[in-house]
Amino acid sequence: MFKNILVNALVNLGDVVLTTSALALIKKNFPETKITMLVKPVVKDAVIDNPVVDDVIILDYRAKENSFGKMRALIKEIRRRNFDLAISFDRKLRPALLTFLARIPRRVCPTKVFDNNKSRVTMLYTDVIEISHDLNKTLQAETYQEIVRKFFGIDGHETPKFPQKNSPVAEKLLARLPDKKFKIALCVKGTFPLKTWSKEYFAEVVRELNKSYDAAFFVVGAPNDKDYADEVIREIGFDVENFCGETSLTDLAELFRRADLFITVDTGATHIAATTGVKMITMYGCTSPDRWHPINPNAIAFTSRENCCPCTFKAEQCPTFPKPACLQNVTPAQVIDAAKKQLGVGN
């Protein structure tokens, strides 16, 4: 039906990973179709050499990259590639304009994808796919796949995909760990406070697991997570390696493949880890596992299901901040018990 598809996914890392489940569904039904993804620079490693992505176009949202001349050049480049279909997974104005002005003949977007708000951006598309299910009670990957299923008239479900590469960086980082039976990865900081489990809770979990298991611990995250991770490590009270900012996304995936357990808050790294099959435990605060649960049979998710969750509060607006009830009521005891079930007999 369509041979050359442009997919707009100018979204955050976790969502980019989840959209690949929809691309996998396209590839399964139309293996000869070429898929090009339009993404932000920070997530490019998630799609370059991805088994369901054939090519990548980078759109830099920084102000100095957004001159009229640069946008005109990008429109010209998109037109040159002769796409016969564009699919939007973000409903943002800029990619809608790019595909409209590039004269891609069929352009598809959903009626909703992140919230229930209507958008005039849909007027720039030739096909608007009705999404009728409750977003908060449906895995986000299924929302992306529903767009594809309805447009193409196909069935089925697929899981997200991620590049798998040899990683000398991961090898060097793991060599810094003490020689222990188990390797346990930690991601201790969310993208905003209402996703971040307390330092004291993380410290309690690590100290208890250290008593029961011959384990080496390490923290992963973005460069700007490094100082916070050091604070958590000081709270723990013994040496834990801090790898924040030292990995590419594919290095990070390799660390997860080599780990025995990953304990994390709800972040993009959670969804990368899920593609590797690592045993994992995720704590949810203002977001819900009904929508954001890792697609991994080895994943355990905890939420306290407060009446106000999922929420859209800023941290200072939360009635229980600075100790939001949604995270305070997911306890270290729950996570410790789950970790022991994941790891099995200690030492």
N, C-alpha and C positions, 0 to 999 in steps of 0.2 A: 504494500500500500504506500508506504513512505520509505524512502531510501536514505535520507540525509536529514537528521533531526538535531535541532539546537534545543538544549534544555537549560532554562534559567534557574539557578539555585544560588542566588545571592543572599545566603542565609548563614547562620553560624555552623560551627564544625559538626555538632551532633546531628543537626538536620541534614547537612550534606551527606553524612554517612547514611542516614535513614532513607534519603531519596534514592540511593543506589539500589534499594530493594525494588523500586518501580522500574528502574532501568533494567534490572535483571529480568523482570517480567516481560519487558519489551523484547530483550535479546532472546529469551526463551521461545517466544512466539515468532519473532522475525529476526533470525540470527544474522541475516545479511545487512540489516539496517546499520548505518553508521550513526553513532551518537556522539555529539560534541557538547561539553558542559561549559556554561558560562558561570564562573565562580569568582569569589574574592581571593586576593593573593594569599591570605593567611591559611586557607584551606586547600591550596592547590595540591599538596602532597597526598591528600585523601583521594584525589581523582586521577592524577597522573599515574599511568601504568595500572589503573584499576581494571580488572578483567571485564567490566561492563561499560567502560568508557573508551572511546576511540581517539578522541582529541579534546583539547582544553583551550578555552579562551579566558584570559584573565582580565577582569574589570576592576581597576583600582579606584576605590571610592574617596581617596584622599583629595583634598581641594586642589592641589597643584596638578593633579592628573585629570581634572574635570573641565578643562577648557573646551570651548565650543569646537575648536580645531581637532582636539583629540577625540571627542565624541563623534564628530563627522567622519574621522578616519576609521573609527570602529564600525560605524554604520556601513561604510564602504567595504570594509573587510568582511563583514557579515554578508553583505550582498554578493560579494565575490565568491563566497563559498556555496552559493546556490542551495541553501536549505529549503526543503519543501514543507517542513513542519517545525513549529516552535512550541515547546511545552513550558509553562511557567509553574514552578513550585513555590513562588514567593509573592506574586501579585504586586510587586513593587513597580513604581512608575517608570523608572529609568529603563529597565530591560523591556518593559512593555513598549516604550517609545522606540527603543533600538530595533526591536523586531518589526514594529509597524513601519518605521521609516525605511528599514532594509527591504520591505516589501516581501516578506516571507508569506506565501499564499495562505497557509493555514496556521492559525495561532490559537493555542488552547490555554485556558486557565480555569481554576475552580471558583465556585461561588464563595467558598470560604476555605481557609487552610490553617490559620493560626487563631482566629477568633471569628465571631459571628457577624462582625461589622460588614456592611455592604461597602463596595468600592466602585467608584466611577472608572477605575482603571480597566474594569472588565469590558468597557466600551471599545477598547483598543484591540480586542480579540475577536476572532471569527467564530470561535466555539467556546462556550462557557459551560463547564461541567457542574451539574448540581450535586453538591455534597450534602446529604440529608442526615447523616448520622451525627450523634453527639460527639463533638471533638474531644471533650474531656473524659469520655468513657471509651475511647477508641485509640488503639496504638497509633502514634503519628505515622509510622511506616505504612500502616493500612490506609490512612488518608491519602498518602502519596500514590499508593497502588490503586486506590479507587478511581483516581483521576485517569489513570492509564487504562484500567479495566473498562470504564464506561466509554472512553473515547474510542478505543480500538475494538470494543465488543468482545473482550477476551475474559477468561477466568483464571483463577489460580492465585497462589501466594508465594512470594519469594523472600529471602532474608537479605539484609544489607551485605555489601561486598567491600573489601578493603585490599589495597595492594599488599603483596607479600614479597619482601625483598630481604636479601642478606644484609645484615647490619653489623659492621665492625664496631660502630659506636656502642650499640647495645652490649656487644661482647666485652668491650673495655669497661663499660660501666659496671657490669655484673662482676668483673674481676676485682672490683673495689670492695665487694661484699665479703664478709668473713665466710669461711667454709662451714656452711650449715646444711642441715637436711632439707629445710624448707626455705623458699624465697617468698616473702609476702610484700606486695606492692600496696602503697597507700596514695590516695589523692585526697588532700585534706581541705582544699579551698574551692568553693563554688565561684561562679562568675559574679555573684552578689551575696550580701550577708544572709538573706533568707534561704540560701542553699547550703550554707556552711555550718556543719556540725561543730560543736564546741571543741576547743583545744583539750579541755579537761577530759571530755568523753573519749577522744581519740587516744589520749595518753593512757587512760585506764584500760582500754582495749589492748593496746600494744603491750603494756606491762603485764597484763594477765596472760596473753598468748605467749609472751617471752618466758613465763614461768612454766608453761605446759609443753612448749615445743622448742626444739632445736632449730631456731628460725633466724634468718637475716631479714631485716626490714629496710625498705627504701621508699622514698617519697617521689612522686612524679608530678609535673605540672608545668605551667607556662613560666617564662622568665620572671614575670612580675609576681609570681607565687612564692619565689624563693625565700624572701625574708619571712613571710608568714610561716612557711614550712619550718624554717629554723626556730621560730617561736614554739611551734608544736613539738619539735624535737627536744628543745630545752625542757618543756613540760613533761615529756616522756622520761627524761632523766638518764638516758644512756645513748650510746652512739647509734644513730640511724642515718643512712646515707641520703643525701638530698640531691636528687637528679633534676630538679626543676630548671628548665631552660637549657638543658644539655642535650635534648633529643629533638629530632625531626618527628613528624607524625608516624612515619614508617619505623623509625627507631623505637618509638613508644610502643607500637604494635608488637615488635619483636620482644620487648621487655615483658609484655603481657603473656606472650606465647611461652616464655621461659619461667614465668612465675607459677607458684602453686596456689596463690590466692590473691585477689585484688579487693581491697576494702575502700570504698569511695563514696563521695557525695554525687549528686546528679550533675554531671558535666559532659562535655563532648568526648572526653577520654573514656567515659563509661560505655559509649556506643562503639568506639574503636575496640575496646577490650572485648565487647560482646561478640564481635566478628571472629575473635581468636578462639572462643570456646573456653577461656580461662574460668575457673571457679571464682565467683565474685559475690560481693555483698554491697548493696547500694542503699544509702539512707536518703529519704526524700523529705523535704520540708514543705515549702510553698507550692511545689509541683507534685503531680500525682503519678504513681507507677501505673495507674490505669492507662495513662497516655504515654509515659516515657520509660516504661519498664525495659531493661535491656533484652534484646531478642537473642537469648542464649539459654538453653536448657539448664545450664550450670549456674544461673543467676538467682540470688535471693534478694528481695526488695523489702524494705521496711518503711512504713509510714504510720503516723499516729491518727490520720484521718480526722483532723480537726474540722469543725463545722465551717471554718473560713477557708478551707483549702479545696481546690487550688485557688490561689489569690493573685492579685496584681499589685499588692501593696509595695511601696518603697519601704525600705527598712524602718525609717523613722515613723512611718504611718502604722506599722504593725502594733496592735494594742498590747502585745506582750514583749516587744523589743526592749532591751537588747538580748533577751533570752527568749526567742520565739517559741511558743508552745509546740508548734509543729515539729521542731527539731529537738527540743528538750524532752519531749515525751517519747522519742525513739531512744531507748536507753542502751548504755554500754552492755548491760547484761544480755539483752536480746542479740546484739551483734556478736558478743563473745560466744554465746551458745551456738549461733549459726556458723561461726568460724570453726568451732570444734567439730560440728557436723560435716563441714566441707573438708577439713583436713584429716579427720579420722583420729586414730589413736595418737596421743602425744608422744613426742621425742622418739 
